[in-house]
């Protein structure tokens, strides 16, 4: 499949089928913590980056079998609201496959535009980001495209709440030493009183970010911040590694890889792009799965493909 990935076992949303509407890595931000890597196409241009009809046909083909899913999620290689056909794809999903809730992971930077907000209103859950309210910290963290700023971000989030009847889960990504001061966290709490999200989701680094110096917030610190953000409802979704200092690979990443190659053989490069994982992580997982006899290698013209063995579970 060209535009779908997973299903993956999302920490936040359950068994999720991903929809990727953009070439890697096309975004309005170049966040220092992004686990998909640095942005190579920093832009605010809204257009049809991939054919809308082709995305719809791929969804129809996959979902017609009524696979067991908790949700269908717009995510992947960049900012999904940059795609001009996202509203049409949402409408298709709600009309032909209404049993599947639809979620959108967005950085929220284009929500100040009424046309873009209206295109998302058919979704069930929107998960926008608010990593900083202060203009200087927003620029430090997001390294935005020209014309993108924290003032417009706030404006769009507030307007979204007044128009959107679904759930809004506001993601706040905590970066130690950058946006975790009491002053900035108080600004974020005050902003949430205006945005009125259904929940706040505190997140932290789970894989290598764009910048090596970005650190992972500890579970203890995230719990402290969740208390500071009360009375808002807060979920801590970013957790520290089980063994600090080791390059551990989470079971949720392994499940995502197995689910992907279970549908079609893939190269390591294919898996890296489809799942937003660093190549070093993919290769570590594939080495382990090969040693355990879960997958086998097949040499093809395009490279080494990994195939799920039919006798593996």
For each residue, the residues with C-beta under 8 A, 3 or more apart:
1: 4 5 58 62 263 264
2: 50 54 58
3: 19 20 21 50 54 55 58
4: 1 17 18 19 20 58 59 62
5: 1 8 17 18 20 76 260 274 275
6: 16 17 18 256 259 260 275
7: 15 16 17 18 67 69 259
8: 5 15 16 18 252 255 256 259 260 275
9: 14 15 16 252 255 256 259
10: 13 14 15 16 71 73 252
11: 237 252
12: 127 169 201 235 237
13: 10 16 70 71 73 103 125
14: 9 10 70 71
15: 7 8 9 10 68 69 70 71
16: 6 7 8 9 10 13 69 70 71 72 73 103
17: 4 5 6 7 62 63 67 69 71 72 73 100
18: 4 5 6 7 8 73 74 75 76
19: 3 4 55 59 72 73 74 75 76 80 89
20: 3 4 5 75 76 77 274
21: 3 49 50 55 74 76 80 82 83 85 86 89
22: 25 26 27 49 50 76 77 78 79 80 82 83
23: 26 41 49 50 77 78
24: 36 40 77 78 273
25: 22 34 36 37 38 39 40 41 77 78
26: 22 23 39 40 41 43 49 77 78 79 82
27: 22 30 34 39 41 42 43 78 79 82 107
28: 42 43 44 79 82 107 109 110 144 145 148
29: 34 39 42 79 107 109 142 143 144 145 148
30: 27 34 38 39 42 142 143 144 210
31: 34 39 107 131 141 142 143 173 209 210
32: 140 141 143 175 178 209 210 211 214
33: 141 173 175 205 209 210 211 214
34: 25 27 29 30 31 37 38 39 209 210
35: 205 206 207 208 209 276 277 278
36: 24 25 77 78 276
37: 25 34 210 278
38: 25 30 34 210
39: 25 26 27 29 30 31 34 42 78 143
40: 24 25 26
41: 23 25 26 27 78
42: 27 28 29 30 39 143 144 145
43: 26 27 28 82 145
44: 28 82 109 110 145 146 147 148
45: 82
46: 81 82 83 84 110 116
47: 82 83 84
48: 51 52 83 84 85
49: 21 22 23 26 82 83
50: 2 3 21 22 23 54 55 83
51: 48 54 55
52: 48 55 56 83 84 85 88 89
53: 56 57
54: 2 3 50 51 57 58
55: 3 19 21 50 51 52 58 59 85 89
56: 52 53 59 60 88 89 92
57: 53 54 60 61
58: 1 2 3 4 54 55 61 62
59: 4 19 55 56 62 63 72 89 92 93 97
60: 56 57 63 64 96
61: 57 58 64
62: 1 4 17 58 59 65 67
63: 17 59 60 66 67 72 93 96 97 100
64: 60 61
65: 62
66: 63 99
67: 7 17 62 63
68: 15
69: 7 15 16 17 72 100
70: 13 14 15 16 101
71: 10 13 14 15 16 17 100 101 102 103 124 125
72: 16 17 19 59 63 69 93 97 100 101 102 103
73: 10 13 16 17 18 19 102 103 104 105
74: 18 19 21 80 86 89 102 103 104 105 106
75: 18 19 20 80 105 276
76: 5 18 19 20 21 22 80 276
77: 20 22 23 24 25 26 36 273 276
78: 22 23 24 25 26 27 36 39 41 82
79: 22 26 27 28 29 82 106 107 109 110
80: 19 21 22 74 75 76 83 86 104 105 106
81: 46 86 104 106 110 111 116 119 120
82: 21 22 26 27 28 43 44 45 46 47 49 78 79 110
83: 21 22 46 47 48 49 50 52 80 86
84: 46 47 48 52
85: 21 48 52 55 88 89
86: 21 74 80 81 83 89 90 104 119 120
87: 90 91 118 119 120 122
88: 52 56 85 91 92
89: 19 21 52 55 56 59 74 85 86 92 93
90: 86 87 93 94 102 119 120 122 123
91: 87 88 94 95 122
92: 56 59 88 89 95 96
93: 59 63 72 89 90 96 97 98 100 102
94: 90 91 97 98 102 122
95: 91 92 98
96: 60 63 92 93
97: 59 63 72 93 94 100
98: 93 94 95
99: 66
100: 17 63 69 71 72 93 97
101: 70 71 72 124 125
102: 71 72 73 74 90 93 94 122 123 124 125
103: 13 16 71 72 73 74 123 124 125 126 127
104: 73 74 80 81 86 120 123 125 126 127
105: 73 74 75 80 127
106: 74 79 80 81 110 111 120 126 127 128 129
107: 27 28 29 31 79 128 129 142
108: 111 128 129 130 153 156 157 160
109: 28 29 44 79 142 144 148 152 153 156
110: 28 44 46 79 81 82 106 113 116 156
111: 81 106 108 116 117 128 153 156 157 159 160
112: 152 153 155 156 159
113: 110 116 117 156
114: 117 118 159
115: 118 119
116: 46 81 110 111 113 119 120
117: 111 113 114 120 121 156 159 160 163 164
118: 87 114 115 121 163
119: 81 86 87 90 115 116
120: 81 86 87 90 104 106 116 117 123 126 160 164
121: 117 118 163 164 165 166
122: 87 90 91 94 102
123: 90 102 103 104 120 126 166
124: 71 101 102 103 166 167
125: 13 71 101 102 103 104 166 167 168 169
126: 103 104 106 120 123 160 164 166 167 168 169
127: 12 103 104 105 106 168 169 170 171 201
128: 106 107 108 111 157 160 168 170 171
129: 106 107 108 170 171 172 173
130: 108 133 153 154 157 170 171 172 188 191 192 195
131: 31 137 138 141 142 172 173 175 179
132: 137 138 140 141 142 150 179 184 187 188
133: 130 137 138 150 154 184 187 188 190 191
134: 137 138 150 184 187
135: 138 139 149 150 151
136: 139 140
137: 131 132 133 134 140 141 178 179 184
138: 131 132 133 134 135 141 142 144 149 150 153
139: 135 136 142 143 144 149 150
140: 32 132 136 137 143 178
141: 31 32 33 131 132 137 138 173 175 178 179
142: 29 30 31 107 109 131 132 138 139 148
143: 29 30 31 32 39 42 139 140
144: 28 29 30 42 109 138 139 148 149
145: 28 29 42 43 44 148
146: 44
147: 44
148: 28 29 44 109 142 144 145 152 153
149: 135 138 139 144 152 153
150: 132 133 134 135 138 139 153 154
151: 135 154 155
152: 109 112 148 149 155 156
153: 108 109 111 112 130 138 148 149 150 156 157
154: 130 133 150 151 157 158 191 194 195
155: 112 151 152 158 159
156: 108 109 110 111 112 113 117 152 153 159 160
157: 108 111 128 130 153 154 160 161 170 191 195
158: 154 155 161 162 194 195
159: 111 112 114 117 155 156 162 163
160: 108 111 117 120 126 128 156 157 163 164 168 195
161: 157 158 164 168 195 196 197
162: 158 159
163: 117 118 121 159 160
164: 117 120 121 126 160 161 168
165: 121
166: 121 123 124 125 126
167: 124 125 126 198 199
168: 125 126 127 128 160 161 164 195 196 197 198
169: 12 125 126 127 197 198 199 200 201 235
170: 127 128 129 130 157 192 195 197 199 200 201
171: 127 128 129 130 200 201 203
172: 129 130 131 188 200 201 202 203 229
173: 31 33 129 131 141 179 203 204 238
174: 179 180 202 203 204 217 221 222 225 238
175: 32 33 131 141 178 179 180 205 214 215 217
176: 180 215 216 217 221
177: 180 215
178: 32 137 140 141 175
179: 131 132 137 141 173 174 175 184 185 188
180: 174 175 176 177 184 185 217 221 225
181: 184 185
182: 185 186 228
183: 186 187
184: 132 133 134 137 179 180 181 187 188
185: 179 180 181 182 188 189 225 228 229
186: 182 183 189 190 228
187: 132 133 134 183 184 190 191
188: 130 132 133 172 179 184 185 191 192 229
189: 185 186 192 193 228 229 232
190: 133 186 187 193 194
191: 130 133 154 157 187 188 194 195
192: 130 170 188 189 195 196 197 200 229 232
193: 189 190 196 232
194: 154 158 190 191
195: 130 154 157 158 160 161 168 170 191 192
196: 161 168 192 193
197: 161 168 169 170 192 200 232
198: 167 168 169 233
199: 167 169 170 232 233 234 235
200: 169 170 171 172 192 197 226 229 232 233 234 235
201: 12 127 169 170 171 172 234 235 237
202: 172 174 222 225 226 229 234 235 236 237 238
203: 171 172 173 174 206 237 238
204: 173 174 216 217 222 238 239 240
205: 33 35 175 209 214 215 216 217 238
206: 35 203 216 238 239 250
207: 35 253 277 278 281
208: 35 212 278 280 281
209: 31 32 33 34 35 205 212 214
210: 30 31 32 33 34 37 38 214
211: 32 33 214
212: 208 209
213:
214: 32 33 175 205 209 210 211
215: 175 176 177 205
216: 176 204 205 206 238 240 241
217: 174 175 176 180 204 205 221 222 225 238 240
218: 221 222 240
219: 222 223 236 239 240
220: 223 224
221: 174 176 180 217 218 224 225
222: 174 202 204 217 218 219 225 226 236 238 239
223: 219 220 226 227 236
224: 220 221 227 228
225: 174 180 185 202 217 221 222 228 229 234
226: 200 202 222 223 229 230 234 235 236
227: 223 224 230
228: 182 185 186 189 224 225
229: 172 185 188 189 192 200 202 225 226 232 234
230: 226 227 234
231:
232: 189 192 193 197 199 200 229
233: 198 199 200
234: 199 200 201 202 225 226 229 230
235: 12 169 199 200 201 202 226
236: 202 219 222 223 226 239
237: 11 12 201 202 203
238: 173 174 202 203 204 205 206 216 217 222
239: 204 206 219 222 236
240: 204 216 217 218 219 244
241: 216 244 246 248
242: 248
243: 246 248
244: 240 241
245:
246: 241 243
247: 280 284
248: 241 242 243
249: 253 254 281 284 285 288
250: 206 253 254
251: 254 255
252: 8 9 10 11 255 256
253: 207 249 250 256 257 275 277 281 285
254: 249 250 251 257 258 285 288 289
255: 8 9 251 252 258 259
256: 6 8 9 252 253 259 260 275 277
257: 253 254 260 261 271 275 282 285 286 289
258: 254 255 261 262 289 294 308
259: 6 7 8 9 255 256 262 263
260: 5 6 8 256 257 263 264 266 271 274 275
261: 257 258 264 265 266 271 295 306 307 308
262: 258 259 308
263: 1 259 260
264: 1 260 261
265: 261 298 305 306 307
266: 260 261 270 271 274 305 306
267: 270 271 302 303 304 305 306
268: 271 272 279 282 283 286 304 306
269: 272 273 279 303
270: 266 267 273 274
271: 257 260 261 266 267 268 274 275 277 282 286 306
272: 268 269 275 276 277 278 279 282
273: 24 77 269 270 276
274: 5 20 260 266 270 271
275: 5 6 8 253 256 257 260 271 272 282
276: 35 36 75 76 77 272 273
277: 35 207 253 256 271 272 281 282
278: 35 37 207 208 272 281 282
279: 268 269 272 282 283
280: 208 247 283 284
281: 207 208 249 253 277 278 284 285
282: 257 268 271 272 275 277 278 279 285 286
283: 268 279 280 286 287
284: 247 249 280 281 287 288
285: 249 253 254 257 281 282 288 289
286: 257 268 271 282 283 289 290 295 306
287: 283 284 290 291
288: 249 254 284 285 291 292
289: 254 257 258 285 286 292 294 295 306
290: 286 287 293 294 295 296 297 306
291: 287 288
292: 288 289
293: 290 309 312
294: 258 289 290 308 309 312
295: 261 286 289 290 306 307 308 309 312
296: 290 306 307 309
297: 290 304 305 306 307
298: 265 304 305 306 307
299: 303 304 305
300: 303 304 305
301:
302: 267 305
303: 267 269 299 300
304: 267 268 297 298 299 300
305: 265 266 267 297 298 299 300 302
306: 261 265 266 267 268 271 286 289 290 295 296 297 298
307: 261 265 295 296 297 298
308: 258 261 262 294 295 312
309: 293 294 295 296 312
310:
311:
312: 293 294 295 308 309
313:
